[in-house]
Amino acid sequence: MNLLERLPEDWRRELNASGYLPDLEKLETFLEEEYASRIIFPPQDQLFRAMRLTPFEKVKVVWLGQDPYHDDGQACGLAFSVPAGVPAPPSLKNMLKEYSDDLGLPMPQTASLEPWAASGVLMLNTVLTVRAHEAGSHARKGWESFTDAVIRTLVHRRPHLVFILLGRPAQTKMRLIDTSRHVVLCSSHPSPLSVYRGFAGSHIYSKANEALVHMGQSPVDWRLEP
């Protein structure tokens, strides 16, 4: 499995030019074996879907989580999102409740967050794959170095971004971000175990738009189908 060949051309070009890319050989070998012998989420054809739907030059907000959903039919290559028609998992239900409370918008009927990607939100996890029904099973296999490279490249080659870091694994990336040029918003993970430690009532959506406008950027259109 050649991961760089699977990346959209614009992201591949920027990552290659950045000088931050690590050696991916061990990760590629691991993933080849995992996909051949186990059920892995997301499917291979959706592995870099977040980057396909949000071109490098269109990124305004980096929405960063931990690893993909590990139950059947949920992971779709966009952090926290699920395919249209799939019920929202608990973390996503909490995100949508905060969305409605913060922005005064009705709860959406779909749990797909794909419209956010088109509006410039890169929905990324620190680890991009997982074994079925085994949360965290692909942590410390090499993905963290790859997503470090993605963050570093965005930090140094794009101006005035907002990074939303949800939970401790995502917040390890804070060390990579130049806060003189970008804004970082940290919160607890929206899972039921931690949502009331900071995510609920955080107004994370409106705060992200306020930061973008303050930096001279256009705000994100967060609206989802009611």
Contacts in CASP RR format, 6 or more apart in sequence:
PFRMAT RR
TARGET T0000
AUTHOR 0000-0000-0000
METHOD contacts of the structure
MODEL  1
MNLLERLPEDWRRELNASGYLPDLEKLETFLEEEYASRIIFPPQDQLFRA
MRLTPFEKVKVVWLGQDPYHDDGQACGLAFSVPAGVPAPPSLKNMLKEYS
DDLGLPMPQTASLEPWAASGVLMLNTVLTVRAHEAGSHARKGWESFTDAV
IRTLVHRRPHLVFILLGRPAQTKMRLIDTSRHVVLCSSHPSPLSVYRGFA
GSHIYSKANEALVHMGQSPVDWRLEP
1 28 0 8 1.000
1 31 0 8 1.000
1 32 0 8 1.000
1 35 0 8 1.000
1 44 0 8 1.000
2 28 0 8 1.000
3 24 0 8 1.000
3 27 0 8 1.000
3 28 0 8 1.000
3 31 0 8 1.000
3 47 0 8 1.000
3 146 0 8 1.000
4 12 0 8 1.000
4 15 0 8 1.000
4 16 0 8 1.000
4 21 0 8 1.000
4 24 0 8 1.000
5 12 0 8 1.000
6 44 0 8 1.000
6 47 0 8 1.000
6 48 0 8 1.000
7 15 0 8 1.000
7 48 0 8 1.000
7 51 0 8 1.000
8 48 0 8 1.000
8 51 0 8 1.000
8 52 0 8 1.000
8 55 0 8 1.000
10 55 0 8 1.000
10 56 0 8 1.000
10 57 0 8 1.000
11 48 0 8 1.000
11 51 0 8 1.000
11 55 0 8 1.000
11 56 0 8 1.000
11 150 0 8 1.000
14 56 0 8 1.000
14 153 0 8 1.000
14 157 0 8 1.000
15 21 0 8 1.000
15 149 0 8 1.000
15 150 0 8 1.000
15 153 0 8 1.000
17 157 0 8 1.000
18 149 0 8 1.000
18 152 0 8 1.000
18 153 0 8 1.000
18 156 0 8 1.000
18 157 0 8 1.000
20 148 0 8 1.000
20 149 0 8 1.000
20 152 0 8 1.000
20 153 0 8 1.000
21 146 0 8 1.000
21 149 0 8 1.000
22 142 0 8 1.000
22 145 0 8 1.000
22 146 0 8 1.000
22 148 0 8 1.000
22 149 0 8 1.000
24 142 0 8 1.000
24 146 0 8 1.000
26 141 0 8 1.000
26 142 0 8 1.000
27 141 0 8 1.000
27 142 0 8 1.000
27 143 0 8 1.000
27 145 0 8 1.000
27 146 0 8 1.000
30 141 0 8 1.000
30 142 0 8 1.000
31 40 0 8 1.000
31 129 0 8 1.000
34 40 0 8 1.000
34 129 0 8 1.000
34 131 0 8 1.000
34 138 0 8 1.000
35 44 0 8 1.000
38 131 0 8 1.000
38 132 0 8 1.000
39 131 0 8 1.000
39 132 0 8 1.000
40 129 0 8 1.000
40 130 0 8 1.000
40 131 0 8 1.000
40 132 0 8 1.000
41 68 0 8 1.000
41 69 0 8 1.000
41 70 0 8 1.000
41 73 0 8 1.000
41 74 0 8 1.000
41 75 0 8 1.000
41 129 0 8 1.000
41 130 0 8 1.000
41 131 0 8 1.000
41 132 0 8 1.000
42 49 0 8 1.000
42 68 0 8 1.000
42 75 0 8 1.000
42 76 0 8 1.000
42 77 0 8 1.000
42 129 0 8 1.000
46 75 0 8 1.000
46 76 0 8 1.000
46 77 0 8 1.000
47 77 0 8 1.000
47 128 0 8 1.000
47 129 0 8 1.000
48 77 0 8 1.000
48 128 0 8 1.000
49 76 0 8 1.000
49 77 0 8 1.000
49 78 0 8 1.000
50 77 0 8 1.000
50 78 0 8 1.000
50 79 0 8 1.000
50 117 0 8 1.000
50 122 0 8 1.000
50 123 0 8 1.000
50 124 0 8 1.000
51 122 0 8 1.000
53 78 0 8 1.000
53 114 0 8 1.000
53 117 0 8 1.000
53 118 0 8 1.000
54 117 0 8 1.000
54 118 0 8 1.000
54 120 0 8 1.000
54 121 0 8 1.000
54 122 0 8 1.000
54 123 0 8 1.000
56 154 0 8 1.000
56 157 0 8 1.000
56 158 0 8 1.000
57 158 0 8 1.000
58 120 0 8 1.000
59 120 0 8 1.000
59 122 0 8 1.000
59 154 0 8 1.000
59 158 0 8 1.000
59 161 0 8 1.000
60 119 0 8 1.000
60 120 0 8 1.000
60 121 0 8 1.000
60 161 0 8 1.000
60 162 0 8 1.000
60 212 0 8 1.000
60 217 0 8 1.000
60 218 0 8 1.000
60 220 0 8 1.000
61 120 0 8 1.000
61 121 0 8 1.000
61 122 0 8 1.000
61 161 0 8 1.000
61 162 0 8 1.000
61 163 0 8 1.000
61 164 0 8 1.000
61 208 0 8 1.000
61 212 0 8 1.000
61 220 0 8 1.000
62 121 0 8 1.000
62 122 0 8 1.000
62 124 0 8 1.000
62 151 0 8 1.000
62 154 0 8 1.000
62 161 0 8 1.000
62 162 0 8 1.000
62 163 0 8 1.000
62 164 0 8 1.000
63 79 0 8 1.000
63 80 0 8 1.000
63 116 0 8 1.000
63 121 0 8 1.000
63 122 0 8 1.000
63 123 0 8 1.000
63 124 0 8 1.000
63 164 0 8 1.000
63 166 0 8 1.000
64 79 0 8 1.000
64 124 0 8 1.000
64 125 0 8 1.000
64 126 0 8 1.000
64 163 0 8 1.000
64 164 0 8 1.000
64 165 0 8 1.000
64 166 0 8 1.000
64 170 0 8 1.000
64 173 0 8 1.000
65 79 0 8 1.000
65 80 0 8 1.000
65 124 0 8 1.000
65 125 0 8 1.000
65 126 0 8 1.000
65 165 0 8 1.000
65 166 0 8 1.000
65 167 0 8 1.000
65 169 0 8 1.000
65 170 0 8 1.000
65 189 0 8 1.000
66 125 0 8 1.000
66 126 0 8 1.000
66 127 0 8 1.000
66 136 0 8 1.000
66 166 0 8 1.000
66 167 0 8 1.000
66 169 0 8 1.000
66 170 0 8 1.000
66 189 0 8 1.000
67 125 0 8 1.000
67 126 0 8 1.000
67 127 0 8 1.000
67 128 0 8 1.000
67 129 0 8 1.000
67 130 0 8 1.000
67 135 0 8 1.000
67 136 0 8 1.000
67 138 0 8 1.000
67 139 0 8 1.000
67 169 0 8 1.000
68 74 0 8 1.000
68 75 0 8 1.000
68 77 0 8 1.000
68 79 0 8 1.000
68 125 0 8 1.000
68 127 0 8 1.000
68 128 0 8 1.000
68 129 0 8 1.000
68 130 0 8 1.000
69 75 0 8 1.000
69 82 0 8 1.000
69 89 0 8 1.000
69 130 0 8 1.000
70 130 0 8 1.000
70 131 0 8 1.000
70 132 0 8 1.000
70 133 0 8 1.000
70 134 0 8 1.000
70 135 0 8 1.000
70 136 0 8 1.000
70 137 0 8 1.000
71 89 0 8 1.000
71 132 0 8 1.000
71 133 0 8 1.000
72 132 0 8 1.000
73 82 0 8 1.000
73 83 0 8 1.000
73 86 0 8 1.000
74 82 0 8 1.000
74 83 0 8 1.000
74 86 0 8 1.000
74 89 0 8 1.000
75 82 0 8 1.000
75 130 0 8 1.000
76 82 0 8 1.000
76 83 0 8 1.000
76 112 0 8 1.000
77 123 0 8 1.000
77 128 0 8 1.000
78 113 0 8 1.000
78 114 0 8 1.000
78 117 0 8 1.000
78 123 0 8 1.000
79 123 0 8 1.000
79 124 0 8 1.000
79 125 0 8 1.000
80 91 0 8 1.000
80 92 0 8 1.000
80 95 0 8 1.000
80 113 0 8 1.000
80 123 0 8 1.000
80 190 0 8 1.000
81 92 0 8 1.000
81 111 0 8 1.000
81 112 0 8 1.000
81 113 0 8 1.000
81 114 0 8 1.000
81 116 0 8 1.000
81 123 0 8 1.000
82 88 0 8 1.000
82 89 0 8 1.000
82 92 0 8 1.000
82 111 0 8 1.000
82 112 0 8 1.000
83 112 0 8 1.000
84 110 0 8 1.000
84 111 0 8 1.000
84 112 0 8 1.000
84 114 0 8 1.000
85 110 0 8 1.000
85 111 0 8 1.000
85 112 0 8 1.000
86 111 0 8 1.000
86 112 0 8 1.000
87 111 0 8 1.000
88 96 0 8 1.000
88 111 0 8 1.000
90 191 0 8 1.000
90 192 0 8 1.000
91 189 0 8 1.000
91 190 0 8 1.000
91 191 0 8 1.000
91 192 0 8 1.000
91 195 0 8 1.000
92 111 0 8 1.000
92 113 0 8 1.000
92 190 0 8 1.000
94 190 0 8 1.000
94 191 0 8 1.000
94 192 0 8 1.000
94 195 0 8 1.000
94 199 0 8 1.000
94 200 0 8 1.000
95 190 0 8 1.000
95 199 0 8 1.000
96 107 0 8 1.000
96 108 0 8 1.000
96 111 0 8 1.000
96 224 0 8 1.000
97 107 0 8 1.000
97 200 0 8 1.000
98 190 0 8 1.000
98 199 0 8 1.000
98 200 0 8 1.000
98 201 0 8 1.000
98 202 0 8 1.000
98 203 0 8 1.000
98 204 0 8 1.000
98 205 0 8 1.000
99 105 0 8 1.000
99 108 0 8 1.000
99 205 0 8 1.000
99 222 0 8 1.000
99 224 0 8 1.000
100 106 0 8 1.000
100 107 0 8 1.000
101 201 0 8 1.000
102 201 0 8 1.000
102 202 0 8 1.000
102 203 0 8 1.000
102 204 0 8 1.000
102 205 0 8 1.000
102 206 0 8 1.000
103 205 0 8 1.000
103 206 0 8 1.000
103 222 0 8 1.000
105 222 0 8 1.000
105 223 0 8 1.000
105 224 0 8 1.000
105 226 0 8 1.000
106 226 0 8 1.000
107 226 0 8 1.000
108 224 0 8 1.000
108 225 0 8 1.000
108 226 0 8 1.000
109 225 0 8 1.000
109 226 0 8 1.000
110 224 0 8 1.000
110 225 0 8 1.000
112 224 0 8 1.000
113 121 0 8 1.000
113 123 0 8 1.000
113 224 0 8 1.000
115 221 0 8 1.000
115 223 0 8 1.000
115 224 0 8 1.000
115 225 0 8 1.000
116 123 0 8 1.000
116 220 0 8 1.000
116 222 0 8 1.000
116 224 0 8 1.000
117 123 0 8 1.000
119 220 0 8 1.000
119 221 0 8 1.000
119 222 0 8 1.000
120 220 0 8 1.000
121 220 0 8 1.000
122 154 0 8 1.000
124 147 0 8 1.000
124 150 0 8 1.000
125 147 0 8 1.000
126 143 0 8 1.000
126 144 0 8 1.000
126 147 0 8 1.000
126 169 0 8 1.000
126 170 0 8 1.000
126 172 0 8 1.000
126 173 0 8 1.000
127 136 0 8 1.000
127 138 0 8 1.000
127 139 0 8 1.000
127 141 0 8 1.000
127 143 0 8 1.000
127 144 0 8 1.000
127 147 0 8 1.000
127 169 0 8 1.000
128 138 0 8 1.000
128 143 0 8 1.000
128 146 0 8 1.000
128 147 0 8 1.000
129 138 0 8 1.000
129 143 0 8 1.000
130 136 0 8 1.000
130 137 0 8 1.000
130 138 0 8 1.000
131 137 0 8 1.000
131 138 0 8 1.000
139 169 0 8 1.000
144 172 0 8 1.000
147 173 0 8 1.000
148 173 0 8 1.000
148 176 0 8 1.000
151 163 0 8 1.000
151 173 0 8 1.000
151 176 0 8 1.000
151 177 0 8 1.000
152 176 0 8 1.000
154 161 0 8 1.000
155 161 0 8 1.000
155 176 0 8 1.000
155 177 0 8 1.000
155 178 0 8 1.000
155 181 0 8 1.000
155 182 0 8 1.000
156 178 0 8 1.000
159 181 0 8 1.000
159 215 0 8 1.000
160 181 0 8 1.000
160 182 0 8 1.000
160 212 0 8 1.000
160 215 0 8 1.000
160 216 0 8 1.000
160 217 0 8 1.000
161 182 0 8 1.000
161 183 0 8 1.000
162 182 0 8 1.000
162 183 0 8 1.000
162 184 0 8 1.000
162 185 0 8 1.000
162 208 0 8 1.000
162 211 0 8 1.000
162 212 0 8 1.000
163 173 0 8 1.000
163 174 0 8 1.000
163 177 0 8 1.000
163 182 0 8 1.000
163 183 0 8 1.000
163 184 0 8 1.000
163 185 0 8 1.000
164 185 0 8 1.000
164 187 0 8 1.000
164 204 0 8 1.000
164 208 0 8 1.000
165 171 0 8 1.000
165 173 0 8 1.000
165 174 0 8 1.000
165 184 0 8 1.000
165 185 0 8 1.000
165 186 0 8 1.000
165 187 0 8 1.000
166 187 0 8 1.000
166 188 0 8 1.000
166 189 0 8 1.000
166 190 0 8 1.000
166 199 0 8 1.000
167 186 0 8 1.000
167 187 0 8 1.000
167 188 0 8 1.000
167 189 0 8 1.000
167 194 0 8 1.000
168 189 0 8 1.000
170 189 0 8 1.000
171 186 0 8 1.000
174 184 0 8 1.000
174 186 0 8 1.000
177 184 0 8 1.000
183 208 0 8 1.000
183 211 0 8 1.000
183 214 0 8 1.000
183 215 0 8 1.000
185 202 0 8 1.000
185 204 0 8 1.000
185 207 0 8 1.000
185 208 0 8 1.000
185 211 0 8 1.000
187 198 0 8 1.000
187 199 0 8 1.000
187 202 0 8 1.000
187 204 0 8 1.000
188 194 0 8 1.000
188 195 0 8 1.000
188 196 0 8 1.000
188 197 0 8 1.000
188 198 0 8 1.000
188 199 0 8 1.000
189 195 0 8 1.000
189 199 0 8 1.000
190 199 0 8 1.000
205 220 0 8 1.000
205 222 0 8 1.000
208 220 0 8 1.000
209 219 0 8 1.000
209 220 0 8 1.000
209 222 0 8 1.000
212 218 0 8 1.000
212 219 0 8 1.000
212 220 0 8 1.000
213 219 0 8 1.000
END
